[in-house]
Amino acid sequence: MNSFSAEIYRVVNAGLADLATSQQAGKTPINPLSETHFFSAWVTKALKNHRFDICAVVSLKHWQQQARTLGRHALLKQQFVDLVYTLRPIFDAEGANLGVNQSAINQVLTSLSDEQWLVTTDVPVGKKVNIKSGGAASLVICPQKFKQCFNQSLDLVKPLSIYLRGDSQAVINFCHQHQMLLHKVTDYKSQVKYHGEYVIHPANSGNDLPCVALI
């Protein structure tokens, strides 16, 4: 069975390929409304025919609902394009998920420090922590959890929570540059006051849609 990320990558590539085929055949006009109608029908058919692994069903139903309620504003084609861009770097040549190493996370932290983020990795995260950043963007990682999440080879083997206050898209993009995905738990309230919680999973093997990186 594919990992969730591998299966979603297969889903969005298949959707875009089928849309391109339909448009080349003149069956689907090239405009947002027609493309939304295409994806609404495509997702519904994929669900009905059990085309993809069961792990993708929740995401397919989510897109189906978006298409029905938002119409062309659902922008499903753009969502699929963004997911292809986001997911492509996390697989090796054989299509297997790449691992996440501590050095990659440290490089992201260094990049954020260079961008004047307050990076805090020495304050234990308990029931409620208040980090005063003086208005600067802030990232917090619990030091105990940071030590416990890696094996002797410094590969991530347990999910690692990071707490963000500031431009989360910048963090998502830095992670993308280092072949990592971020999964949002909450964008505001968390164990660290005024910070949102995001998770990096071992081998990028989260079970929900990741935050998308921007080109």
C-alpha positions in Angstrom: 0.0 0.0 0.0 1.3 3.5 -0.9 1.9 6.0 1.8 -0.7 8.7 2.0 1.6 11.3 0.4 2.5 8.9 -2.4 -1.1 8.1 -3.1 -2.2 11.8 -3.1 0.7 12.5 -5.5 -0.7 9.7 -7.7 -4.2 11.2 -7.4 -3.3 14.8 -8.4 -1.1 13.7 -11.2 -3.8 11.5 -12.6 -6.4 14.3 -12.3 -4.2 16.8 -14.1 -3.3 14.3 -16.8 -7.0 13.4 -17.4 -7.9 17.1 -17.6 -5.2 17.7 -20.1 -6.4 14.8 -22.2 -10.0 16.1 -22.1 -9.0 19.6 -23.0 -6.8 18.4 -25.9 -9.8 16.5 -27.2 -12.0 19.6 -27.0 -14.3 18.1 -24.4 -13.4 20.5 -21.6 -13.0 24.3 -22.2 -9.9 26.0 -20.7 -11.5 28.1 -18.0 -11.9 27.8 -14.2 -15.6 27.0 -14.3 -15.3 24.2 -16.8 -12.3 22.9 -15.1 -14.2 22.8 -11.8 -17.0 20.9 -13.4 -14.5 18.5 -14.8 -12.9 17.9 -11.4 -16.2 17.6 -9.6 -17.3 14.8 -12.0 -13.8 13.3 -12.0 -13.6 13.1 -8.2 -17.1 11.7 -7.9 -16.2 9.0 -10.5 -12.9 8.2 -8.8 -14.8 7.7 -5.5 -17.6 5.6 -7.1 -15.1 3.3 -8.9 -12.7 3.0 -6.0 -9.9 4.2 -8.3 -7.5 5.1 -5.5 -6.4 3.7 -2.2 -8.8 4.1 0.7 -6.3 6.5 2.4 -7.2 9.1 -0.3 -11.0 9.0 0.2 -11.2 11.8 2.8 -9.3 14.1 0.5 -11.4 13.2 -2.5 -14.6 13.8 -0.6 -13.2 17.2 0.6 -12.5 18.2 -3.0 -15.9 17.0 -4.1 -17.6 19.1 -1.4 -15.5 22.2 -2.4 -16.5 21.8 -6.0 -20.1 21.6 -5.1 -20.2 24.5 -2.7 -17.6 26.9 -4.2 -17.9 26.3 -7.9 -15.1 27.9 -9.9 -13.8 29.5 -6.7 -12.8 26.0 -5.5 -9.8 26.3 -7.9 -9.3 22.6 -7.8 -6.9 22.6 -10.8 -4.6 25.1 -8.9 -4.8 22.9 -5.8 -3.7 19.9 -7.7 -0.9 21.9 -9.4 0.3 23.2 -6.0 0.3 19.7 -4.5 2.3 18.3 -7.4 4.9 21.0 -6.8 4.9 20.4 -3.1 5.1 16.6 -3.1 7.5 16.0 -6.0 10.7 16.6 -4.0 9.9 14.2 -1.2 10.3 11.0 -3.4 13.3 9.2 -4.6 13.8 7.9 -8.2 11.8 4.8 -7.4 8.9 6.8 -5.9 9.6 5.9 -2.3 9.3 8.6 0.4 12.6 10.2 1.3 13.6 10.3 5.0 13.8 13.4 7.1 17.2 14.1 8.7 18.0 16.3 11.7 20.5 18.3 9.5 17.8 19.3 7.1 15.7 20.7 10.0 18.7 22.5 11.4 19.3 24.1 8.0 15.7 25.4 8.0 16.2 26.8 11.5 19.4 28.5 10.3 17.6 30.0 7.3 14.9 31.4 9.6 17.4 32.9 12.0 19.0 34.6 9.0 15.6 36.0 8.2 15.4 37.5 11.7 13.1 34.9 13.2 13.4 34.2 16.9 14.2 30.5 16.9 13.7 28.9 20.4 14.8 25.3 21.0 15.8 25.5 24.6 12.5 26.1 26.4 10.4 23.0 27.4 6.9 23.1 26.0 4.4 22.1 28.7 0.8 22.9 29.2 1.1 26.5 28.2 4.3 28.4 27.3 4.6 32.1 26.5 7.5 33.1 24.3 8.1 36.9 24.1 9.6 37.7 20.7 9.4 41.5 20.8 7.2 41.5 17.7 9.6 39.3 15.7 8.4 36.1 13.9 8.9 33.1 16.2 9.5 29.4 15.9 9.6 27.1 19.0 10.6 23.4 19.3 10.5 21.6 22.6 14.2 20.5 23.4 13.1 17.2 25.0 10.9 16.2 22.0 13.7 17.3 19.6 16.1 14.8 21.2 13.6 12.0 21.4 12.4 12.2 17.7 15.6 11.0 16.1 17.5 7.7 16.0 21.2 7.2 16.2 21.6 8.1 12.5 19.7 11.4 13.2 16.8 10.3 11.0 13.4 11.5 12.2 11.5 8.5 13.6 8.7 10.2 15.5 6.5 13.2 14.6 8.0 16.5 15.5 5.8 19.5 16.5 7.0 23.0 15.7 5.2 26.1 16.9 5.0 29.1 14.6 4.0 32.7 15.0 4.6 34.7 11.8 4.7 34.0 8.1 4.1 30.3 8.1 4.4 30.2 4.3 8.1 31.1 4.7 8.6 28.1 6.9 6.7 25.9 4.5 8.8 27.1 1.6 12.1 26.5 3.5 11.0 23.0 4.4 10.1 22.4 0.8 13.7 23.4 -0.2 14.9 20.6 2.1 12.5 18.0 1.0 10.2 18.2 4.0 6.4 18.6 4.4 4.6 20.6 7.1 1.2 19.5 8.3 -0.9 22.0 10.1 -2.6 21.1 13.4 -3.7 24.6 14.3 -2.7 28.0 12.9 -3.1 29.9 16.2 -4.0 28.3 19.5 -1.5 25.6 20.8 0.6 24.8 23.8 2.7 27.8 22.9 0.7 31.0 23.4 -0.2 32.8 20.2 1.7 30.1 18.1 0.2 27.6 15.7 1.2 24.0 15.8 2.7 22.2 12.7 4.1 18.7 12.4 6.9 17.2 10.4 6.4 13.4 10.0 9.1 10.7 9.6 9.6 10.1 5.9 7.0 12.8 5.2 4.4 10.1 6.0 1.6 12.3 7.4 -2.0 11.1 6.9 -3.6 14.4 5.8 -2.9 17.0 3.1 0.3 18.9 3.7 0.7 22.7 3.6 1.5 23.6 0.0 4.7 25.3 -0.9 4.5 28.3 -3.3 6.7 28.7 -6.4 
